Amino acid sequence: MRVWFKFGDSGRDAHVELPAAPRVGEGVLWVTEEESPDDGAVIEYRKQYRVRHVDWTISERLNMTATENPPVLIVHLEHVGEL
């Protein structure tokens, strides 16, 4: 299923394919990697979020079907802390 994450702390969003989506109240650990501009080393950032609410997006305009183009879940996250 296509899951669209909206990050409350940055206003950014990202989408991923997952077998299931996190439910309201559950925690999400979001891990990103960047290359250091100084030496090119990979830096890993870890942020903890909690699911604030989830919206199902269903639209005929998007021609969604269960097998070819499944519905999108929009998962709204609130920032909890850094790891």
Secondary structure by P-SEA (a helix, b strand, c coil): cbbbbbbcccccbbbbbbcccccccbbbbbbbbbbbcccccbbbbbbbbcccbbbbbbbcccccccccccbbbbbbbbbcccc
